[in-house]
Amino acid sequence: MSMPAEAPAFPIGRQCPYRPSQGYAEFRREGPLSRVRLYDGREAWLITGYREARALLADRRVSINPRVDGFPALSAEMAELENTGYTDVLIGVDPPVHTRQRTMLIPSFSVRRMNALRPAIQDIVDQRIDAMLAAGPPADLVAAFALPVPSMAVCVLLGVPYEDRDAFEGPARSLFDADPEQAADAMTALSDYFGQLIRDKETNPGTGLLDDLIAGQVRKGSLSREELVRYAMLMLIAGQDTTANVISLGTLALLEHPDQFAKLRDSPNLAPGAVEEIMRYVSLIEAISRVALEDIEISGYHIKAGEGLLIGAAAANFSTALVSTPEQLDVTRSPRHHLGFGFGVHQCIGQNLARIELELAFRTLTRRIPGLQLAVPASEIRTSVTGPMERLTTLPVTW
């Protein structure tokens, strides 16, 4: 395939915080694969075709390891993460290491076990809405609801005291800081906190995933304390950050599409499917980084070993190969095969928990605050981008 003389820069900014850039349509017109230029001047393949994206995410000739030559980081901050050790479990390792790590965790994230947490998560959602209603409008939905709900839920899952949040929430945010020293300090602070927590749990066991892993894996010698610290950090950060952003961006999308808000409000049983549609429409992760380990032929394109791949999850989620009218937000459909949780062996291990949190959050929010609306024009809402992820800084609402 012929490529343009100079590859366009990537990532491309969003015109609207809760949906992918219109610029992806231009890439798709070129074909399912395009060449793009990264922040450091290197080029990589951007995959915008839905079928091609799924195929490459499931291809064992593709690596998630950021230490492999050619791996495409989207920013200098993301490139620095490999030096912190954050990517040493699950999200930065290939089989067989990944298989061993994931196998230890899979029983703890089963649908049955996550459903057992449903009453506790419903209580968390109701508590946060109670607090919002008691304080009265206006409110910042990010600070009052979107951030604390998943943070409290993942603490319940792991057995982490939520009252310790000052010890981990600040460092968790700083881990993705542009200053490498701050990121390193944040990693040290998180390691110290979870190291001490795990030592405390070994002496005084509680209830939670960390306690289960200590009893079932650490004591048997199949999991080191250092690995468990890494597991804890990853699950806490990934478990709260991504879900919080989907709640805030998804709520903004619903408020900007009042007909869809009304459908969900009036038909709460739509909530499980609406979560899938919101995940597709919001497309929180712009691109999933991989690198080819071998030459790969796909859809008439030749990918060489060592070339970086950016699996354009946001672009693929807006493909007509997934839904017939991708530009529309439609909470009555349930596009469960979207790429919001990835695909293949590295598909998000916490997706069952995230689905429950999102379902209860959107179902309860629309039911209990039916008059919810933006308190400021949408153009005044502040956003930021960390690595491959779009987020709202605040979401002022009233009712």
Long-range contacts (C-beta under 8 A, 24 or more apart in sequence): 1-31, 1-33, 1-300, 1-301, 3-34, 3-35, 4-35, 6-37, 7-34, 7-35, 7-36, 7-37, 7-43, 8-34, 8-36, 8-37, 9-36, 9-37, 10-36, 10-37, 10-38, 10-44, 10-46, 10-74, 10-287, 10-310, 11-74, 11-286, 11-287, 11-385, 11-388, 13-385, 14-390, 17-249, 17-252, 17-381, 17-383, 17-390, 17-392, 18-249, 18-250, 18-252, 18-253, 18-256, 18-281, 18-282, 18-390, 19-253, 19-281, 19-282, 19-283, 20-283, 20-286, 20-314, 20-315, 20-317, 20-318, 21-314, 24-48, 24-312, 24-314, 24-315, 24-318, 27-312, 27-315, 28-315, 28-319, 31-299, 31-301, 32-299, 32-301, 33-298, 33-299, 33-301, 33-303, 36-310, 38-72, 38-73, 38-74, 38-308, 39-73, 39-74, 39-75, 39-76, 40-73, 40-76, 40-79, 42-72, 42-308, 43-308, 44-72, 44-307, 44-308, 44-309, 44-310, 45-301, 45-303, 45-307, 45-308, 45-309, 45-310, 46-287, 46-310, 46-312, 46-315, 47-309, 47-310, 47-311, 47-312, 47-316, 48-312, 48-315, 48-316, 48-319, 49-299, 49-316, 49-319, 49-321, 50-316, 50-317, 50-319, 50-321, 50-322, 50-339, 51-299, 51-321, 52-298, 52-299, 53-311, 53-312, 53-313, 53-316, 53-339, 53-343, 54-316, 54-339, 54-343, 54-344, 55-298, 56-290, 56-296, 56-298, 56-309, 56-311, 57-288, 57-290, 57-311, 57-339, 57-342, 57-343, 57-344, 57-346, 58-343, 58-344, 58-345, 59-296, 59-344, 60-95, 61-292, 61-293, 61-294, 61-296, 62-290, 62-291, 62-292, 62-293, 62-296, 62-309, 63-94, 63-290, 63-291, 63-292, 63-293, 64-91, 64-92, 64-93, 64-94, 64-98, 64-289, 64-290, 64-346, 65-92, 65-93, 65-94, 65-291, 66-92, 66-289, 67-92, 68-291, 68-293, 69-291, 69-306, 70-291, 70-292, 70-306, 70-307, 70-308, 71-289, 71-290, 71-291, 71-308, 72-289, 72-291, 72-308, 72-309, 72-310, 73-289, 74-286, 74-287, 74-289, 74-310, 74-387, 74-388, 75-387, 76-178, 77-176, 77-177, 77-178, 77-183, 77-386, 77-387, 78-176, 78-289, 78-387, 78-388, 80-180, 80-183, 81-175, 81-176, 81-183, 83-180, 83-184, 84-175, 84-183, 84-184, 84-187, 85-187, 85-230, 86-175, 86-187, 86-230, 86-233, 86-234, 88-230, 89-227, 89-230, 89-231, 89-234, 90-231, 90-234, 90-346, 90-349, 91-234, 91-238, 91-346, 95-345, 98-345, 98-346, 99-345, 101-227, 101-231, 102-345, 102-349, 104-213, 104-217, 104-222, 104-223, 105-213, 105-231, 105-349, 106-349, 108-209, 108-212, 108-213, 109-349, 109-350, 109-352, 109-353, 110-352, 111-352, 114-352, 114-353, 114-356, 115-356, 117-153, 117-156, 117-157, 117-353, 117-356, 118-356, 118-360, 120-153, 120-156, 121-149, 121-153, 121-156, 121-356, 121-357, 121-360, 122-360, 122-364, 124-148, 124-149, 124-152, 124-153, 124-156, 125-149, 125-360, 125-361, 125-364, 125-365, 126-364, 126-368, 129-364, 129-365, 129-368, 129-369, 132-369, 133-368, 133-369, 137-375, 137-397, 137-398, 137-399, 138-375, 138-396, 138-397, 138-398, 139-396, 139-397, 139-398, 140-394, 140-395, 140-396, 140-397, 141-248, 141-251, 141-395, 141-396, 141-397, 142-244, 142-248, 142-392, 142-393, 142-394, 142-395, 143-394, 145-247, 145-361, 145-365, 146-244, 146-245, 146-247, 146-248, 146-251, 146-361, 146-392, 146-395, 147-240, 147-244, 149-243, 149-244, 149-247, 149-357, 149-361, 150-239, 150-240, 150-241, 150-243, 150-244, 150-247, 150-354, 150-357, 151-240, 151-244, 153-239, 153-240, 153-243, 153-353, 153-357, 154-235, 154-236, 154-239, 154-240, 154-353, 155-236, 156-208, 157-208, 157-209, 157-235, 157-239, 157-353, 158-208, 158-209, 158-210, 158-232, 158-235, 158-236, 159-201, 159-206, 159-207, 159-208, 159-209, 159-210, 159-211, 160-197, 160-208, 160-210, 160-232, 160-236, 164-193, 164-197, 167-193, 168-193, 168-194, 168-236, 172-236, 172-237, 172-240, 172-241, 175-237, 176-386, 176-387, 190-233, 191-229, 191-233, 194-228, 194-229, 194-232, 194-233, 195-225, 195-229, 197-232, 198-225, 198-228, 198-229, 198-232, 209-235, 235-350, 238-348, 238-350, 239-350, 239-353, 239-354, 241-389, 242-284, 242-354, 242-389, 243-354, 243-357, 243-358, 244-391, 245-284, 245-389, 245-390, 245-391, 245-392, 246-278, 246-279, 246-282, 246-284, 246-340, 246-354, 246-358, 247-357, 247-358, 247-361, 247-362, 248-391, 248-392, 248-395, 249-282, 249-284, 249-390, 249-391, 249-392, 250-278, 250-281, 250-282, 250-358, 250-362, 251-362, 251-365, 251-372, 251-395, 251-397, 252-374, 252-378, 252-381, 252-392, 252-395, 253-278, 253-281, 253-282, 253-329, 254-278, 254-329, 254-331, 254-362, 254-366, 255-372, 255-373, 255-374, 255-397, 256-374, 256-378, 257-329, 260-329, 260-330, 260-331, 261-366, 261-372, 263-331, 263-332, 264-331, 264-362, 264-363, 264-366, 265-366, 265-367, 265-370, 268-363, 268-366, 268-367, 270-331, 270-332, 271-359, 271-360, 271-362, 271-363, 272-334, 272-355, 272-359, 273-331, 273-332, 273-333, 273-334, 274-331, 274-332, 274-334, 274-362, 275-355, 275-358, 275-359, 275-362, 276-334, 276-335, 276-336, 276-338, 277-329, 277-330, 277-331, 277-333, 277-334, 277-335, 278-329, 278-331, 278-358, 278-362, 279-338, 279-340, 279-341, 279-358, 280-317, 280-322, 280-323, 280-326, 280-335, 280-338, 280-340, 281-317, 281-329, 282-340, 283-313, 283-314, 283-317, 283-318, 283-338, 283-339, 283-340, 284-340, 284-389, 284-390, 285-313, 285-314, 285-340, 285-342, 285-388, 285-389, 286-312, 286-313, 286-314, 286-388, 286-389, 286-390, 287-311, 287-312, 287-313, 287-314, 287-388, 288-313, 288-339, 288-342, 288-388, 289-388, 311-339, 313-339, 313-340, 313-342, 369-399, 371-399, 372-397, 372-398, 372-399, 373-397, 373-398, 373-399, 374-398
